[in-house]
Each structure stands twice: as C-alpha cells, then as structure tokens.
Amino acid sequence: MQFFVDIISVVNGFLWGPPMLLLILGTGLFLTVGLRFVTLRKIGYAFRQLFRGRHPDPGAGDISPFNALMTSLSATVGTGNIAGVATAIALGGPGALFWMWCTALVGMATKYAEAVLAVRFRETDQEGRQVGGPMYYIKNGLGKKWLWLGTAFALFGGLAGFGIGNLVQANSVADVLFESYQLPRIATGITMAILAGLVIIGGIKRIATVVGKLVPIMALAYLAVGVWVVLTHLPAVPATLVLVVDSAFTGHAAGGGFAGATIWMAIRWGVARGVFSNEAGLGSAPIAHAAAQTRNPVQQGTIAMLGTFIDTLVLCSVTGLAILLTGVWNSGDTGAPLAAAAFEQGLPFGRHVVSIGLAVFAFTTILGWSYYSERCLEFLFGVRVIRPFRIVWILVIPLGALWKLGLVWGVADMLNGLMAIPNLIALLLLSPVVFRLTRSYFSNDEGGVDST
C-alpha cells in the first residue's frame, strides 16, 4: 500500500507543481486579457442577470440560471472555503490569501469561458435533457480528431467524483460530527446516504431545487458570523491587509513550529487552495451551467463567473481575515480546527457554525458532484448508465464515512489534476469562439438574443 501512496505522491507533485499552477493562472490571465477584462467590468451586470425575473421565453435548459449557479457552488463551497483557506495560511503564511485572490480574479475569466462553451456546444440527450461540459465542447467545438481528449476528461471526471465528490466529503462530514457532537460515523454515513438518495434519484431538477435552498441559507449564515468576527476586530483590518500584501511578496514565517514560509510557499499554497476552492479550470462547473435555461451562452457565462467571485473573493476572504485578525493563524493548528478557533473567538457558538457549515457544505458537494460524474459517465456509456450509477453512488457514501482515506485523498487530487489538463487545452484552443461570442453579445446593447 505504501508503494502506491508514494507513486501517487510523486505524480501529484508533478501535476500540482509549478507547471500546472502556471498553466491554470496563465490560462486565466490570457482569457482575462483576451476578453478585455469583461469579467471584472461586468460584475454588476452579472448580478442583475442572476436576480432578474423569469423570462417569458427562458430558452432551452432544465433548470434556472440561478439554480445552475447554486448547483456549481454546491460542489465548490465547502472544505476549500474553511479547511482549505486555513491550511493555505498555516503553511504559506498570510500572503497565501493574496495569491488566492489573484487566482480568483483570473479564475473568473476561466469559469466564464467554461460556461460560455458549455452552453454553446451542449446537446440534448436521449431523455430530452440538456447536457454539456468540457467533453461536449471538445467533441463539438474541436471536432472528431480531438474526441480522445473529451473522452479522457469524461473518464477522469467520472472517477474523480467518487473520490473528491463522495468518499472524501462523506468522511469529512462523519469526522466533524463525531468530533463536535460524538455522533457515530456509521449513523452519519447511513443518514447521508438516505438523504442523498432521496435527492439524487430525482435527477438534476431535484438536485438543483435542494441546493438552490441549502447553499444560499448556509452560505449567508457562515458569512454573517465571519463578517461579525471581522467587525469586532475592525481597527486591525488595515494593518492585516498590509500584512497580507507584504507577505505575498516578502514571505512570512508561520508559527507553531513551521519556519520560513517563503514567497514560493505563499504562492504555492495560495494558488493550489484557491483552485481547490473554486475549481476554475478543472472543468466541473460548466457541466452544471450547461443545464441552465438560457437564450445565450454569454448570459450564463456572466452568471457562472460569479461562482468564483462568491466562493473565493467573498467566502474564502471572510475565513482568511477571521483567522488573521484573531491571531490564531500562527497557533500551530491547521485545517478546519484553525477556522473554528478563529470563529469561536468572535462568537461563543462560532465553532458550531464552522462544524455545521462544513457538514452541510460537504453534503451539498456530494449532490453536486453526483451530477458531474453522472454526465461524464453518460458521455462514455450513454443514458443506460444513469440508474446503476446513482445506486452505486448512494451505496458508496457510508463507506466514505467509515474508511481511512489517506490514499483516496491522493487519488482524488491526481484525478482532479488530470481533469484540468484536457479542459485547459480546450479553453485555449476555443478561446477565439469565446471572444467572438462575447464581443457580439455586448456590442448588441448588452442584450443579445443569439440562438444557442
């Protein structure tokens, strides 16, 4: 077993080393500039699109644009926003938060391009559903000679879901509920399997309905407590922001026995945890946005980019600032316990908000990733795989609650990295399509109704 752990560790060291981080950031920066910074200039427009009323002719699709965003957020908002931010700061110092922000700013363009292409090249499957994502925009946008690349993405995505989207999340819920409330792991696993089964069997419409309610409520509750912690330390905010920026370029040693958090460590952990948190570039989110009811790919693209904005620039920032302002960042703790310690300093029940928030977010991630993996496997094997997949997915949940997942974590990271490569290649090759659709849309009084 140790042999496999060592092999996977070596592979992950390459996949998530400087070349991959540079490819992810470089792709985002290239798209940001190529789009003439539309993802930064049109944030207000994007929010207006998100909260507008239902259009009389919403266009093809299975779920509302809002619920498509909530489905994608359900798979990203979670351990990355809580444990991921804490780990980044503990290992990379305060400067890691700055590099998370940079990752998000260029990641908005990546997420935008993914959704534009997902809607532009989506298909209608044999059961009448709108399906899309990297495997479809590779197949339909790049042509048959690139089909192998779409197949590779679908294979990696279908398998990755069982790791990062199921076993790991079930294990996180079981751990946090056992440590906080002594709930037996088997009881947690079975309960999650039953609840997830009631949702997943209903397909994307039921998943979207459930996460469309759960994600906003839990995110707002978490945000409210985090903002309260920040407000109670308001005089220290300017100095903390200076510390974040200064540490990003000079390095800053974290405490608790860790010395020498260099500039590279700040970049390494900030970028890696930022990507883990918002998944920009991995190719998962466009699978959800492809199901949105929309008349134009660009409309959904503007909504999709808000996922990165909300996930990293809002929720991750609140977590990071709470950790830094309360001074617990150099205590020697890491992960969720570090975030819990920060929130508890602000409010007596802050630790419970972190625990319950982590559990709910991880549960919604199970729901969101079930849809991602299902669409990937449908691309490979057709609609006949859907029912058996859903049954297997539900049965795996209790196993995740009980197993020790050291190897699974490594495999999940590896598969996520392998997912990103085909997707980033496709984004770069299809970027002229994204640029053309964007220019056409916004030159038409910001209300283009081009057929999708």
C-alpha positions in Angstrom: 0.0 0.0 0.0 2.8 2.4 0.9 4.2 1.8 -2.6 1.0 3.1 -4.2 0.9 6.1 -1.8 4.5 7.0 -2.8 3.7 6.7 -6.5 0.6 8.9 -6.2 2.5 11.4 -4.2 5.2 11.7 -6.9 2.5 12.1 -9.6 0.7 14.8 -7.6 3.9 16.6 -7.0 4.2 16.9 -10.8 0.5 17.5 -11.5 0.2 20.3 -8.9 3.7 21.6 -9.2 4.8 24.9 -10.9 3.9 23.8 -14.5 0.2 23.1 -13.6 -0.2 26.2 -11.4 1.4 28.3 -14.2 -0.9 26.7 -16.8 -4.0 27.4 -14.7 -3.0 31.0 -13.9 -1.7 31.6 -17.4 -4.9 30.4 -19.0 -7.0 32.6 -16.7 -4.8 35.6 -17.4 -4.8 35.0 -21.2 -8.7 34.8 -21.1 -9.0 37.9 -18.9 -6.9 40.0 -21.3 -8.5 38.5 -24.4 -11.9 39.3 -23.0 -10.7 42.8 -22.4 -11.4 42.4 -18.7 -15.1 42.0 -19.2 -15.3 39.6 -16.2 -14.2 42.5 -14.0 -16.1 45.3 -15.7 -19.4 43.4 -15.9 -19.8 42.1 -12.3 -22.7 44.4 -11.7 -24.3 43.3 -15.0 -23.8 39.6 -13.9 -25.6 40.1 -10.6 -28.5 41.8 -12.5 -28.7 38.7 -14.8 -28.6 36.4 -11.8 -31.5 38.0 -9.9 -33.7 39.1 -12.9 -37.2 37.6 -13.0 -38.1 34.6 -15.1 -38.1 35.4 -18.8 -41.3 34.6 -20.8 -39.1 32.6 -23.2 -36.2 31.4 -21.0 -34.7 29.2 -23.7 -33.6 25.6 -23.7 -32.5 24.0 -20.5 -33.6 22.0 -17.5 -33.0 24.4 -14.5 -33.0 28.1 -13.9 -29.8 30.1 -14.3 -29.8 30.8 -10.5 -30.1 27.1 -9.7 -27.4 26.2 -12.2 -25.1 28.6 -10.2 -26.2 27.1 -6.9 -25.5 23.6 -8.3 -22.0 24.6 -9.3 -21.5 26.4 -5.9 -22.8 23.3 -4.1 -19.8 21.4 -5.4 -17.2 24.1 -4.6 -18.4 25.8 -1.4 -17.2 23.6 1.4 -14.0 22.3 2.7 -12.0 24.6 0.4 -13.5 27.7 1.9 -13.0 26.6 5.5 -10.2 23.9 5.9 -8.5 24.9 2.6 -8.1 28.6 3.5 -6.8 27.7 7.0 -4.3 25.2 5.5 -3.1 27.7 3.0 -2.4 30.4 5.7 -0.9 27.9 8.1 1.6 26.6 5.6 2.0 29.6 3.3 1.6 32.5 5.7 -0.7 35.5 5.4 0.5 36.1 1.8 -1.3 32.9 0.7 -4.6 34.8 1.0 -3.3 37.4 -1.5 -2.5 34.7 -4.1 -5.9 33.1 -3.5 -7.4 36.5 -4.5 -5.2 36.6 -7.6 -6.3 33.1 -8.6 -9.9 34.1 -8.2 -9.6 37.3 -10.3 -8.2 35.4 -13.3 -10.3 32.4 -12.5 -13.5 34.4 -13.1 -12.5 34.5 -16.8 -11.8 30.8 -16.8 -15.2 30.0 -15.3 -16.9 32.4 -17.7 -15.3 30.8 -20.7 -16.1 27.3 -19.5 -19.8 28.2 -19.2 -20.0 30.0 -22.5 -18.6 27.0 -24.3 -20.7 24.6 -22.3 -23.9 26.3 -23.4 -22.7 26.9 -26.9 -21.8 23.3 -27.6 -24.3 21.4 -25.4 -26.5 18.6 -26.7 -29.9 17.1 -26.0 -29.6 13.5 -24.8 -32.0 10.6 -25.4 -34.1 11.6 -22.5 -34.5 15.2 -23.6 -32.1 16.7 -21.1 -29.6 19.4 -22.0 -26.1 18.0 -21.4 -22.7 19.7 -21.8 -19.3 20.4 -20.3 -15.7 20.0 -21.5 -16.2 16.6 -23.1 -19.0 18.1 -25.3 -17.3 21.3 -26.2 -14.2 19.3 -27.1 -16.2 17.0 -29.2 -18.4 19.6 -30.9 -16.1 22.5 -30.9 -12.8 20.9 -31.8 -14.0 18.1 -33.9 -13.6 14.3 -34.1 -9.9 14.3 -34.1 -10.0 15.7 -30.6 -12.6 13.3 -29.3 -10.0 11.3 -27.4 -9.3 14.4 -25.3 -13.0 14.7 -24.4 -13.1 11.0 -23.6 -10.1 11.4 -21.3 -11.8 14.3 -19.5 -15.0 12.3 -19.1 -13.1 9.3 -17.7 -11.1 11.3 -15.2 -14.3 13.3 -14.2 -16.4 10.2 -13.8 -13.8 8.6 -11.5 -12.8 11.8 -9.7 -16.3 12.2 -8.4 -16.2 9.1 -6.3 -13.1 10.4 -4.6 -13.3 14.2 -4.1 -17.1 14.4 -4.5 -18.2 11.4 -2.5 -15.8 9.4 -0.3 -13.8 12.5 0.9 -16.9 14.6 1.6 -18.7 11.8 3.5 -15.6 11.3 5.5 -15.4 15.0 6.3 -19.0 15.1 7.5 -18.5 12.0 9.6 -15.3 13.3 11.2 -16.7 16.8 12.0 -19.9 15.5 13.5 -18.1 12.8 15.6 -15.5 15.3 16.9 -18.0 18.0 17.6 -21.1 16.0 18.8 -19.9 12.4 19.2 -22.3 11.2 16.5 -21.4 7.6 15.4 -19.8 7.6 11.9 -21.9 4.7 10.7 -25.1 6.6 11.7 -23.9 9.7 9.8 -23.0 7.7 6.8 -26.3 5.9 6.6 -28.3 9.1 7.2 -26.4 10.9 4.4 -26.9 8.0 2.0 -30.7 8.1 2.6 -30.9 11.9 2.3 -28.7 12.0 -0.8 -30.7 9.1 -2.3 -33.9 11.0 -2.0 -32.4 13.9 -3.9 -30.2 12.2 -6.4 -32.8 9.8 -7.7 -34.8 12.8 -8.9 -32.0 14.0 -11.2 -30.8 17.5 -11.9 -34.1 19.2 -11.3 -34.4 17.9 -7.7 -30.7 18.4 -7.0 -30.9 22.0 -8.2 -34.1 22.6 -6.2 -32.5 21.3 -2.9 -29.1 23.0 -3.3 -30.8 26.2 -4.5 -32.2 26.5 -1.0 -29.5 24.9 1.2 -26.4 26.7 -0.3 -27.7 30.3 0.0 -29.0 29.7 3.5 -25.8 28.1 4.8 -23.5 30.4 2.9 -25.3 33.5 4.3 -25.2 32.1 7.9 -21.5 31.4 7.6 -20.9 34.8 6.0 -22.8 36.6 8.7 -20.7 35.0 11.5 -17.5 35.6 9.6 -18.3 39.3 9.0 -19.2 39.7 12.7 -15.7 38.4 13.6 -14.2 40.8 11.2 -16.3 43.7 12.5 -15.3 43.0 16.1 -11.7 43.4 15.0 -12.3 46.3 12.6 -9.4 48.6 13.8 -6.9 45.9 12.9 -8.2 45.3 9.4 -6.0 47.9 7.6 -2.8 46.5 9.2 -3.9 43.0 8.4 -4.5 43.8 4.8 -1.0 45.3 4.7 0.4 42.2 6.2 -1.3 40.0 3.6 0.1 42.0 0.7 3.5 42.4 2.2 3.8 38.7 3.0 2.8 37.8 -0.6 6.0 39.4 -1.9 8.4 39.1 1.0 7.4 35.8 2.6 6.4 35.4 6.2 7.1 32.6 8.6 4.1 30.9 10.2 4.3 29.8 13.8 3.6 26.6 15.5 7.0 25.0 14.6 6.8 26.0 10.9 9.6 28.3 9.8 10.4 30.1 6.6 7.1 30.4 4.7 8.8 31.8 1.7 7.3 33.7 -1.2 7.0 30.5 -3.1 5.2 28.8 -0.3 2.7 31.6 -0.2 2.2 31.3 -4.0 2.1 27.5 -3.9 -0.5 27.2 -1.2 -2.5 30.3 -2.2 -2.9 29.2 -5.8 -3.4 25.5 -5.0 -6.0 26.1 -2.4 -7.7 28.8 -4.4 -8.1 26.4 -7.4 -9.3 23.6 -5.0 -11.8 26.0 -3.6 -13.4 27.5 -6.7 -12.5 24.7 -9.3 -11.9 27.3 -12.0 -10.1 25.4 -14.8 -11.0 21.9 -13.6 -14.0 21.7 -15.9 -16.6 20.6 -13.4 -18.8 23.7 -13.1 -19.6 24.0 -16.8 -21.4 20.6 -16.6 -24.0 22.3 -14.3 -24.2 25.5 -16.3 -24.9 23.5 -19.5 -28.3 22.6 -18.0 -29.4 26.2 -17.5 -32.4 27.7 -19.2 -30.8 30.5 -21.2 -31.1 32.1 -24.6 -27.4 33.0 -25.0 -24.2 31.4 -23.8 -22.8 34.7 -22.7 -25.7 35.3 -20.3 -24.9 32.1 -18.5 -21.2 32.8 -18.7 -21.6 36.1 -16.7 -23.6 34.2 -14.1 -21.1 31.4 -13.9 -18.2 33.7 -13.2 -20.0 34.9 -10.0 -19.3 31.4 -8.6 -15.6 32.2 -8.4 -16.3 35.7 -7.1 -18.6 34.4 -4.3 -16.6 31.3 -3.5 -13.1 32.8 -3.2 -13.3 36.6 -3.1 -16.2 36.6 -0.5 -16.3 33.4 1.5 -12.6 32.5 1.5 -11.8 36.1 2.3 -14.0 36.1 5.3 -12.4 32.9 6.6 -8.9 34.1 5.9 -9.4 37.5 7.5 -11.1 35.9 10.6 -8.1 33.7 11.1 -5.6 36.5 10.7 -7.5 39.2 12.7 -7.9 36.9 15.7 -4.2 36.0 15.7 -4.8 32.2 15.7 -3.0 31.7 12.3 0.3 31.1 14.0 -1.0 28.9 16.7 0.2 25.6 15.1 -3.4 24.4 14.2 -4.4 23.9 10.6 -7.4 23.0 8.6 -11.0 23.2 10.0 -9.8 23.4 13.7 -7.9 26.6 12.9 -11.0 28.2 11.3 -13.1 27.0 14.2 -10.7 28.6 16.7 -11.0 31.9 14.9 -14.8 31.9 14.7 -15.0 30.9 18.4 -13.1 34.0 19.4 -15.7 36.1 17.7 -18.8 34.3 19.0 -19.4 31.7 21.7 -21.1 29.5 19.1 -18.7 30.2 16.3 -17.2 26.7 16.4 -20.6 25.2 15.9 -21.1 27.4 12.8 -17.9 26.0 11.3 -18.8 22.4 12.2 -22.4 22.6 10.9 -21.4 24.7 7.9 -18.7 22.2 6.9 -21.1 19.3 7.2 -23.8 21.0 5.2 -21.4 22.2 2.5 -19.8 18.8 2.2 -23.3 17.2 1.9 -24.2 19.5 -0.9 -20.9 18.8 -2.6 -21.9 15.1 -2.7 -25.1 16.2 -4.5 -23.4 18.5 -7.0 -20.6 16.1 -7.8 -23.1 13.2 -8.3 -24.4 15.2 -11.3 -20.9 15.9 -12.7 -19.9 12.3 -12.6 -23.2 11.1 -14.0 -22.9 13.4 -17.0 -19.3 12.2 -17.6 -20.3 8.6 -17.5 -23.3 9.2 -19.7 -20.9 10.7 -22.3 -18.9 7.5 -22.2 -21.7 4.8 -21.9 -25.0 6.5 -22.8 -28.1 7.0 -20.7 -28.3 3.4 -19.7 -25.6 4.0 -17.1 -27.6 6.6 -15.2 -29.7 4.4 -12.9 -26.9 1.9 -11.9 -24.6 4.9 -11.3 -27.0 6.6 -8.9 -27.4 3.4 -6.9 -23.6 2.8 -6.7 -23.0 6.5 -5.8 -25.5 6.3 -2.9 -24.1 3.0 -1.6 -20.5 4.4 -1.6 -21.4 7.2 0.8 -21.4 5.1 4.1 -18.1 3.6 3.1 -16.6 7.1 2.9 -17.9 7.8 6.4 -16.1 4.8 7.8 -12.8 4.4 5.8 -9.5 6.0 6.5 -9.0 7.9 3.3 -5.3 8.7 3.0 -4.9 7.0 -0.3 -8.3 8.2 -1.6 -7.2 11.9 -1.0 -4.1 11.3 -3.1 -6.0 9.6 -5.9 -8.7 12.4 -5.8 -6.1 15.1 -6.2 -4.5 13.2 -9.0 -7.7 12.8 -10.9 -8.6 16.5 -10.4 -5.3 17.4 -11.9 -5.8 15.1 -14.9 -9.3 16.6 -15.4 -7.8 20.1 -15.7 -5.3 19.3 -18.5 -7.9 18.4 -21.3 -10.1 21.3 -20.1 -7.4 23.9 -20.2 -6.2 22.8 -23.6 -9.8 23.1 -24.9 -10.2 26.5 -23.4 -7.1 27.8 -25.1 -8.0 26.3 -28.5 -11.6 27.5 -28.3 -10.8 30.9 -26.9 -11.5 32.7 -30.3 -15.1 31.4 -30.0 -15.5 32.8 -26.5 -14.0 36.2 -27.6 -16.3 36.3 -30.7 -19.5 35.5 -28.8 -18.6 38.0 -26.1 -17.9 40.8 -28.5 -21.1 40.1 -30.4 -23.3 39.9 -27.3 -22.0 43.1 -25.6 -22.0 45.1 -28.8 -25.7 44.4 -29.2 -26.9 46.6 -26.3 -25.9 44.0 -23.7 -29.0 42.1 -24.6 -28.1 39.8 -27.5 -30.5 37.0 -28.2 -28.4 34.9 -30.4 -29.6 31.4 -30.7 -27.7 28.8 -28.7 
